Amino acid sequence: MLAIQLAHLRQPLNGTVHVVEPRPVLGPGLAYLDRRPEHLLNVRAPNISAFPDQPNHFVDWLHATGRPVCENNFCPRQTYGRYLQDLTASILAGPAANGLRVEWHQQAAVGVEASSQQKATVRLADGTEIQSDMVVLALGNYPPPLVARNGLSHPGFHNNPWAEGALRNIELDDEVLLIGSGLTAVDVVLGLRADGHRGLITAVSRNKWWPVSHQWYDAPYPSFYEAKLRGLHTVGEVVAAVRQQVRQAAEQDIPWRAVFDSMRPHLGVIWAAWPLVEQARFIRHLASLWSVLRHRSPPQNDAALHELMATGQLQMRSGRVRGIEPAGDMLRVEIERQGTSTYLTPQHVINCTGPLLDYTRIPDPLVVQLRSAGHLQPDPLRLGILTDEHGALLNAVGEASPLFFTLGPSRRPAYFESTAVPELRQQAVALAQELGCRWAASQ
Ligand SMILES: Cc1cc2nc3c(=O)[nH]c(=O)nc-3n(C[C@H](O)[C@H](O)[C@H](O)COP(=O)(O)OP(=O)(O)OC[C@H]3O[C@@H](n4cnc5c(N)ncnc54)[C@H](O)[C@@H]3O)c2cc1C
């Protein structure tokens, strides 16, 4: 999206954007290079255009390419992937109107060095070196952190449900245990259901919550940020103000979802107004509830889950998975709840705990090198990378790099909500403008 935004800048940009991406197609990335049509976007089609100033762009593309109307406006993620692929193809095809060329290197970047204050050299897996004036880390979501070293070599243990070919060895009658009950677990359940799975599926989660469902409401709720939230510096104050607003709205039959959605443009500033200790408090006590309420699931997903729960094929257990041991063809899973352990022995265990974003633990050689050279600082709450307001990486003494930038989920320390397309497309616009200005200044 950043490359697309750079190609759409009005100013002349006589240069090249090198996009380094090893996947077989460019654009969709992990989330949208999805082969399963039952995996849906959790954002409605009119809200997920690549261009914030052209909200109908994705919907127009759906019509122009003759795609069927999506149920409740939630399209398959693979459809969105095709949209991104089409947009990317248009910028790869030739110089943009502003003169920018885009070149794709279909391999991994394995190292990067700052050769001076003005240039970095990026090394690719085949040894190619690219000299660049600015390097943007758009690294996205890394596979979930390892939950069980012991189970690792067992064919029934799936630490990364997004890996190519993962979950293919699950037989229809196998018993399956999911660690987590968030959006990844929902995807896995929907995939199993579409395959005609008959075996028991148990989701183990600390809170026993599935993501709540999206529901249509008529009118947007008016923003109350300026009147009630600006200037609040503690989680407690914000929670109290939001609760009061939800109560007031309920008295007028306005759903809480509308109140929450009205805060969306301000979530970044609310988060940034909290000192670190308050941010840590939020993560400890509220982040999992927030994620359930904020990152909602399409209503048809919710209906499918309830149908499976009603038949007893899908169950939820509260607790934490403490250990996983191979036990012949099965896996022995220890689940701890309030100091007591119980054990289940499914054929398959799937880690649905979500992406790893702790940059102290990310093993990608590129990240390791940037970290050890001091160019990349993980944040103290282990949410992503420390940056300035433009996305420039901060070094150990807090100086912003003139060379290295980032956008996407890595910017969670700045905004907390830095995951979904509506936020990320905005980051792409802002960073493109910033890089465009620096580019112009350096000519
Ligand atoms: C399964 C899943 C479903 C999601 N569904 C939704 C949704 O429905 N709606 C929504 O709004 N958001 C959704 N998201 C959120 C998602 O974070 C964003 O929508 C968006 O896809 C993030 O894009 P990105 O380009 O930052 O990251 P990615 O799409 O993950 O792209 C990062 C790319 O960097 C590449 N890369 C990493 N390291 C290197 C290296 N060293 N060298 C070269 N390339 C490298 C990877 O191959 C990868 O393709 C979903 C996320 C996931 C994981």
The ligand as an SDF file (V2000), in Angstrom:
LIG
                    3D

 53 58  0  0  0  0  0  0  0  0999 V2000
   -4.6850  -14.1930    9.1610 C   0  0  0  0  0  0  0  0  0  0  0  0
   -4.9230  -12.7140    9.2100 C   0  0  0  0  0  0  0  0  0  0  0  0
   -6.1540  -12.2060    8.8290 C   0  0  0  0  0  0  0  0  0  0  0  0
   -6.3820  -10.8400    8.8800 C   0  0  0  0  0  0  0  0  0  0  0  0
   -7.6000  -10.3670    8.4960 N   0  0  0  0  0  0  0  0  0  0  0  0
   -7.8380   -9.0440    8.4970 C   0  0  0  0  0  0  0  0  0  0  0  0
   -9.1010   -8.5270    8.0710 C   0  0  0  0  0  0  0  0  0  0  0  0
  -10.0050   -9.2730    7.7500 O   0  0  0  0  0  0  0  0  0  0  0  0
   -9.2610   -7.1800    8.0660 N   0  0  0  0  0  0  0  0  0  0  0  0
   -8.2670   -6.3290    8.4340 C   0  0  0  0  0  0  0  0  0  0  0  0
   -8.4550   -5.1160    8.3780 O   0  0  0  0  0  0  0  0  0  0  0  0
   -7.0710   -6.7930    8.8410 N   0  0  0  0  0  0  0  0  0  0  0  0
   -6.8390   -8.1200    8.8940 C   0  0  0  0  0  0  0  0  0  0  0  0
   -5.6210   -8.5960    9.3020 N   0  0  0  0  0  0  0  0  0  0  0  0
   -4.6100   -7.6310    9.7770 C   0  0  0  0  0  0  0  0  0  0  0  0
   -3.4150   -7.4570    8.8720 C   0  0  0  0  0  0  0  0  0  0  0  0
   -2.3460   -7.1620    9.7890 O   0  0  0  0  0  0  0  0  0  0  0  0
   -3.4800   -6.2990    7.9430 C   0  0  0  0  0  0  0  0  0  0  0  0
   -4.7390   -6.2320    7.3470 O   0  0  0  0  0  0  0  0  0  0  0  0
   -2.4360   -6.3180    6.8250 C   0  0  0  0  0  0  0  0  0  0  0  0
   -2.5860   -7.4840    6.0650 O   0  0  0  0  0  0  0  0  0  0  0  0
   -1.0130   -6.1990    7.2860 C   0  0  0  0  0  0  0  0  0  0  0  0
   -0.2450   -5.9650    6.1260 O   0  0  0  0  0  0  0  0  0  0  0  0
    1.3150   -5.8430    6.1460 P   0  0  0  0  0  0  0  0  0  0  0  0
    1.7240   -5.5430    4.7540 O   0  0  0  0  0  0  0  0  0  0  0  0
    1.7340   -4.9380    7.2240 O   0  0  0  0  0  0  0  0  0  0  0  0
    1.8000   -7.2890    6.5740 O   0  0  0  0  0  0  0  0  0  0  0  0
    1.8210   -8.6780    5.7560 P   0  0  0  0  0  0  0  0  0  0  0  0
    0.6680   -8.7660    4.8480 O   0  0  0  0  0  0  0  0  0  0  0  0
    2.0220   -9.7260    6.7900 O   0  0  0  0  0  0  0  0  0  0  0  0
    3.0990   -8.5180    4.8470 O   0  0  0  0  0  0  0  0  0  0  0  0
    4.4070   -8.5290    5.3340 C   0  0  0  0  0  0  0  0  0  0  0  0
    5.2600   -9.1990    4.3130 C   0  0  0  0  0  0  0  0  0  0  0  0
    6.6200   -9.0340    4.6740 O   0  0  0  0  0  0  0  0  0  0  0  0
    7.3100  -10.1410    4.1400 C   0  0  0  0  0  0  0  0  0  0  0  0
    8.5830  -10.2590    4.8470 N   0  0  0  0  0  0  0  0  0  0  0  0
    8.8010  -10.4420    6.1630 C   0  0  0  0  0  0  0  0  0  0  0  0
   10.1260  -10.4960    6.4270 N   0  0  0  0  0  0  0  0  0  0  0  0
   10.7420  -10.3270    5.2470 C   0  0  0  0  0  0  0  0  0  0  0  0
   12.1180  -10.2990    4.8410 C   0  0  0  0  0  0  0  0  0  0  0  0
   13.1050  -10.4370    5.7270 N   0  0  0  0  0  0  0  0  0  0  0  0
   12.3810  -10.1310    3.5380 N   0  0  0  0  0  0  0  0  0  0  0  0
   11.3930   -9.9570    2.6270 C   0  0  0  0  0  0  0  0  0  0  0  0
   10.0830   -9.9860    2.9490 N   0  0  0  0  0  0  0  0  0  0  0  0
    9.7690  -10.1730    4.2370 C   0  0  0  0  0  0  0  0  0  0  0  0
    6.3800  -11.3200    4.3650 C   0  0  0  0  0  0  0  0  0  0  0  0
    6.6470  -12.3380    3.4230 O   0  0  0  0  0  0  0  0  0  0  0  0
    5.0140  -10.7010    4.2150 C   0  0  0  0  0  0  0  0  0  0  0  0
    4.3830  -11.0130    3.0000 O   0  0  0  0  0  0  0  0  0  0  0  0
   -5.3540   -9.9640    9.2970 C   0  0  0  0  0  0  0  0  0  0  0  0
   -4.1230  -10.4860    9.6860 C   0  0  0  0  0  0  0  0  0  0  0  0
   -3.9090  -11.8360    9.6380 C   0  0  0  0  0  0  0  0  0  0  0  0
   -2.5770  -12.3750   10.0710 C   0  0  0  0  0  0  0  0  0  0  0  0
  1  2  1  0
  2  3  1  0
  2 52  2  0
  3  4  2  0
  4  5  1  0
  4 50  1  0
  5  6  2  0
  6  7  1  0
  6 13  1  0
  7  8  2  0
  7  9  1  0
  9 10  1  0
 10 11  2  0
 10 12  1  0
 12 13  2  0
 13 14  1  0
 14 15  1  0
 14 50  1  0
 15 16  1  0
 16 17  1  0
 16 18  1  0
 18 19  1  0
 18 20  1  0
 20 21  1  0
 20 22  1  0
 22 23  1  0
 23 24  1  0
 24 25  2  0
 24 26  1  0
 24 27  1  0
 27 28  1  0
 28 29  2  0
 28 30  1  0
 28 31  1  0
 31 32  1  0
 32 33  1  0
 33 34  1  0
 33 48  1  0
 34 35  1  0
 35 36  1  0
 35 46  1  0
 36 37  1  0
 36 45  1  0
 37 38  2  0
 38 39  1  0
 39 40  1  0
 39 45  2  0
 40 41  1  0
 40 42  2  0
 42 43  1  0
 43 44  2  0
 44 45  1  0
 46 47  1  0
 46 48  1  0
 48 49  1  0
 50 51  2  0
 51 52  1  0
 52 53  1  0
M  END
$$$$
